[in-house]
Amino acid sequence: MVLALLHTLAVVVYLGGTVFLGAVLIPVVRRRGLEAEGLRIVAAAIRIFHPLSLASLGVLVLTGAGALTPLKETLGPEYVPRLFGVLALKLLLVFVLILVSSYQFFALGPRLLRALPAEGEKPGGDASAEGMQLIQRLQWWSLVAIALGAAIVYLGLRMGRIGS
C-alpha cells in the first residue's frame, strides 16, 4: 500500500512538473516574448524542478520494481506469458524517458543557466537568442517526456488489470 502511494506521488510530481514546465510556463514565456525576464523565470523554475524531478524518477524506478514482486507471486508461472509483453514495452519507454529527462537535466538545464545574463546586465542579442532557443528545446523535450509518461502510466494501469 505504501509502495503504491509513493509510486503514485512520484508520478504526480514528475508528470505534473513536466506538464507545468512544458505546457504552461514555457508557452507563456515564449508567447509574451519575454527574453531576459523569461529566461530568468524558466531558470528559476528548473533550479527547483530538475532536482525534484530527478528524485521522483528514482523513486518511480525503485517503487515500480518493488511492485513487480507481488505480481510475480500472484501470477506464478503465468507471469511471463501474461505480463512480459506489456512489461517489456513499459521498461523500454521508461528507459527512453530517463534518457530524455537526463538530456533535459544535465545538458539543456545547465546550458540555459549559463546563458543567463548577470543580474543588472543588459542581455546581448546572441545570449538572448541562444537562451530562447534552449527554452524552445526544453519545451519540445518536455512534451516528449509528457507523451512517454502518459504511455507508461497507461501500460502500468494495464499491467495492474492483468495482474488482478
C-alpha positions in Angstrom: 0.0 0.0 0.0 2.8 2.4 1.0 4.7 1.4 -2.2 1.7 2.2 -4.4 1.2 5.6 -2.6 4.9 6.5 -3.1 4.8 5.4 -6.8 1.6 7.5 -7.4 3.0 10.5 -5.6 6.2 10.3 -7.7 4.2 10.1 -10.9 2.2 13.2 -9.9 5.4 15.1 -9.1 7.2 14.1 -12.2 4.4 14.4 -14.7 2.8 17.4 -13.0 6.0 19.3 -13.0 6.8 18.3 -16.6 3.3 19.4 -17.8 3.7 22.7 -15.9 7.1 23.4 -17.4 6.4 22.2 -21.0 2.8 23.0 -21.5 2.2 26.0 -19.2 5.3 28.0 -18.2 7.4 27.9 -21.3 4.5 28.6 -23.7 3.5 31.7 -21.7 7.1 33.0 -21.7 7.5 32.4 -25.4 4.2 33.8 -26.3 4.9 37.0 -24.4 8.3 37.4 -25.9 9.9 37.8 -22.5 13.6 37.5 -23.5 15.8 38.1 -20.4 13.0 38.1 -17.9 11.6 34.9 -19.4 15.0 33.2 -19.2 15.2 34.1 -15.6 11.7 32.8 -14.9 12.3 29.4 -16.6 15.8 29.2 -15.0 14.3 29.7 -11.5 11.7 27.0 -12.2 14.2 24.5 -13.4 16.5 25.1 -10.5 13.7 23.7 -8.3 12.1 21.3 -10.8 15.0 19.4 -12.2 16.4 18.1 -8.8 12.9 17.3 -7.6 12.0 15.6 -10.9 15.2 13.6 -10.9 14.5 12.4 -7.4 10.9 11.5 -8.4 12.2 9.4 -11.3 14.5 7.5 -8.9 11.5 6.8 -6.6 9.4 5.7 -9.6 12.0 3.2 -10.8 12.5 1.8 -7.3 8.9 1.6 -6.3 7.9 0.2 -9.8 10.5 -2.6 -9.4 9.2 -3.3 -5.9 5.6 -3.5 -7.2 6.6 -6.3 -9.5 7.3 -8.8 -6.7 3.7 -9.3 -5.6 2.6 -9.6 -9.3 5.2 -12.3 -9.8 3.9 -14.1 -6.7 0.2 -13.7 -7.8 0.7 -14.9 -11.4 3.3 -17.6 -10.7 4.1 -19.5 -13.9 1.7 -17.3 -15.8 3.8 -14.2 -15.1 5.9 -14.3 -18.3 3.1 -15.2 -20.8 0.5 -12.8 -19.4 2.7 -9.8 -18.3 6.0 -9.8 -20.1 4.9 -8.2 -23.3 3.4 -5.2 -21.6 6.2 -5.0 -19.0 8.9 -5.1 -21.7 7.3 -2.2 -23.6 6.9 -0.3 -20.4 10.6 -0.8 -19.4 11.7 0.3 -22.9 9.6 3.5 -22.6 10.9 4.1 -19.0 14.5 3.8 -20.4 13.8 6.3 -23.1 12.1 8.6 -20.6 15.2 8.5 -18.4 17.3 9.4 -21.4 15.1 12.3 -22.4 15.0 13.6 -18.8 18.7 13.2 -18.4 19.2 15.3 -21.5 17.0 18.0 -20.0 18.6 17.8 -16.5 22.2 17.5 -17.5 22.5 19.3 -20.9 19.7 21.8 -21.5 19.2 23.0 -18.0 22.9 23.9 -17.2 23.3 25.5 -20.6 20.2 27.6 -20.0 21.6 28.7 -16.6 24.9 29.6 -18.2 23.1 31.6 -20.9 21.5 33.9 -18.3 22.8 37.5 -18.3 24.2 38.5 -14.9 21.9 40.4 -12.6 21.5 44.0 -13.8 23.4 43.3 -17.0 21.7 44.0 -20.3 21.3 40.8 -22.3 23.2 40.6 -25.6 21.3 39.7 -28.7 23.2 36.4 -29.1 22.8 35.4 -25.5 19.0 36.0 -25.6 18.6 34.2 -28.9 20.5 31.2 -27.5 18.5 31.3 -24.3 15.2 31.3 -26.2 16.4 28.5 -28.4 17.3 26.5 -25.3 13.9 27.2 -23.9 12.3 26.0 -27.1 14.3 22.8 -26.9 13.4 22.3 -23.3 9.7 22.7 -24.1 9.9 20.2 -27.0 11.7 17.6 -24.9 9.2 18.2 -22.0 6.3 17.5 -24.4 8.1 14.3 -25.5 8.5 13.3 -21.8 4.8 14.0 -21.2 3.8 11.7 -24.0 6.2 9.0 -22.8 4.9 9.4 -19.2 1.3 9.1 -20.4 2.1 5.9 -22.3 4.0 4.5 -19.3 1.1 5.3 -16.9 -1.3 3.6 -19.4 0.9 0.5 -19.5 1.2 0.4 -15.7 -2.6 0.5 -15.3 -2.9 -2.2 -17.9 -0.4 -4.3 -16.0 -2.5 -3.8 -12.9 -5.6 -5.1 -14.6 -3.6 -8.1 -16.0 -2.3 -9.0 -12.5 -5.6 -8.9 -10.8 
